[in-house]
Each structure stands twice: as C-alpha cells, then as structure tokens.
Amino acid sequence: MQHLIKYLKLILPGLLPLVLFVIADEFFSTPTALIVALSSGIVIFAYTWIRYGKPDTFILFDTLILALFGGVSLVLHDDLFFKLKPGVIQSILVLILGISAYSSKNIMLSMAKRYMPDSELSGEQLKVMQQQLRVLFWLFVVHTLLVFYSAVYMSHGAWVFISGVFFYILAGLYFLFVFLKSRYDKRNQEWLPILSEEGQIIGKATRSQCYDGTKLLHPVVHLHLFDNKGQLYLQKRSQNKQVQPGMWDSSVGGHVGYGENPELALLREANEEIGISAKGATLLFSYIWESDIEKELVYVYALHSNQMPRPNTQELEGGAFMSLEEIKKNLGKRKFTPNFEKEFELLIKKIRFK
C-alpha cells in the first residue's frame, strides 16, 4: 500500500489544476475557473521544478491541454471539448500505467526514480509494485470511461462530480479495503522475532514483512539428519514455496516464532515437516544468511538417528537420503538451494562422520 500511495503522489499534482477548475466552476464563471486552474498549474509546475531540480512534463502537459481545451470551449461556446479534457489526459495515463503494469518496461518506476533517485527495490518489492500498478490501471480505466460517458450523455453537475470528486471516492474506498485487509492479515499472520546483529530480540514482525526486501534479521532453525550409514537426508522443497521452489534443501528448516526458543522451534518443525523427533539434536553453529529478500540468523543442528522420515506432502515435494559424495558431485549445479550449499561446506568442517 505504501508504494501505491507514492505512485499516486506522483500523479495527483498533475490532476490538481483540473480539480481546482471543477471547484471554481461551481462558484464562479467558467473563464474565472479556467484562470484559477491555469494559475495553479503554473505554480505547481514551478514548485516541483524548484524542489526536485527537474521540470515535471506531466504537469506541464496537463496544464497545456487544460488551456487548449478550455480555449476551444470558450471560442466555440461548447463545453463538450472542455469536458472531454480529463478523459483525454487520463487515457494517456492509462496507457502509461498499462505498459508499466503488464510489460517489462516500467515507466512509473522511471518516474518515481526522478523523485527518489536513491531508492532501490528488491525483486519481491518490484513484484508487489507490479501488482499494485495493475490495480491502479483498472481503477483509472473505470474512471476514464465514466468521464467520457458523463461528458457526452450526462448533465454538467454529474460530469463535475464524476471527473473530480468521484475518483477520490473510488481511491478512498480502495485504500480502505487495502487497510482493512492488511489489519486482518496481520492478525492472522505468523509473527517472528526481530534480532540485532548480536542475536538479541529487539522487536517483532510478520512473516511477510520479513520477506519484503527490508531484510529484518530473524531466527531460523536447520536440522541435518544422518542415518547409520552416514547419509544425509535432504528435503525437496514444494513448487509452491516463495523461495527456491523445487530444490533440495536441509533435512528440516523453519522459522523460530515470536516467544519461542530455537530448541522448541526445531522440535516443532522436525515433527511438522518430516514426522520425526529431534530430541537429542546437537547445536553445531550459527551464521547469518542474506538473500535478495531476507536476512536470517540460522541455528544449525545435527542428529544421528534411525528414524524414517515421513515428509509432509502439504509442505514438501518429497525427500531422500544422499551420500556425502553424491552431494559433493552435484554442488554448483542448481540442484541444491544456495543456502544449503553454503551450509554444507560449514557442516563438513564441523562434524565427524563415523
């Protein structure tokens, strides 16, 4: 939702002259309303140029179109030309949003970087942005079609309402929906502890917040299960996983919940994922793992046991015991997760195999 608000902030200054015209036209004559709108467009254009050091072509274009359609309307004494103006402007905006939302060329992102040059978005944040732009695209499509319809077939008062206030009502209802959905999701999401670099708990966040690219450090547990032959059991991640779907990974891996310690989390995750008891597992080491979207403090455990894993098919695609030599031969071939490959190198240095 924060990204969507930022995009609207980029768009709304260009639409403000039209909104001021609609308001002024209700209380004064059309020529006076046109002067108010053009003056505001010039002031907004100058302000954004001074503040950001670059002229905003969208505001300039909007103001010039406002002058053109307003002038033609006054000369011909026909306000239809002027009424069509917001629809024309928004049609161009719809085109920009459509290209940004449904193609690899994100024009809106380029516009945002003009005002936020130091901001970088992760892959996950770009995905969220794409989804939000699609919502914004259809919001403007509906409003633009209504503007054209009201200009041709409805009264002046109806056009004033639809072309001005109605859009903000639509946007407000959408933001209210997103806000309520966010509150509902937060109540039903998994909460994780947020850690300092020293491993101290300094707060909490939802699981989705820990995966949104902000890289809040949170704890996870990994278990490496060995059989009596010294083979290591690996789980195959589900294709539905957000991170590294379909790849081979540690025997057990999961988050430490807020208010839970790593030992309890390990017992819970081992039972949930592969149906074994992790009692007697040894903590070998911990390290920080960082990817494009997350940052984890990983507690690594090992367990020698003859228990037969029973992978949870709702979470995993399967699992298998592999010899250490087989694992070594397949390193770097995109068979294992990058996290596992790094951890495996640390693991074979720490543990003695019988």
Number of C-alpha atoms within 10 A of each C-alpha: 12 8 14 17 12 11 18 12 12 17 16 12 19 22 19 19 26 25 18 18 24 22 18 19 18 12 10 11 10 18 15 14 22 23 15 18 25 22 14 19 26 15 13 20 21 17 14 16 14 11 10 12 12 13 15 20 12 17 24 17 14 24 24 15 17 22 18 14 19 24 17 15 17 15 10 10 10 12 18 16 18 20 22 20 23 22 23 16 18 19 16 11 19 20 13 16 24 20 18 21 22 14 11 9 12 19 16 21 16 13 15 15 13 13 15 12 10 7 8 10 15 13 13 16 17 17 13 15 23 22 15 18 23 17 16 20 21 14 16 21 20 12 18 24 14 17 28 20 15 21 25 14 10 12 10 15 11 15 22 21 15 21 25 21 13 17 19 12 12 15 15 12 12 15 15 12 12 13 13 12 12 13 11 11 13 16 11 10 12 14 20 25 23 22 18 13 11 7 12 10 16 10 13 18 17 19 17 14 17 22 19 20 19 15 16 21 23 28 24 22 26 26 26 21 26 22 16 12 12 17 19 21 22 24 25 22 23 19 14 13 12 9 15 16 15 19 20 24 23 24 25 25 21 19 23 24 20 18 10 12 12 20 17 14 19 27 18 17 22 24 18 18 21 21 16 19 18 24 12 11 19 15 16 14 13 17 12 14 16 13 13 14 19 19 19 21 22 23 21 25 22 21 18 19 16 11 14 11 21 14 23 16 12 11 16 19 18 19 20 14 17 15 13 13 9 10 16 12 9 12 16 11 8 11 15 22 22 18 15 19 21 12 18 18 11 16 18 11 8 11 10 8 11 6
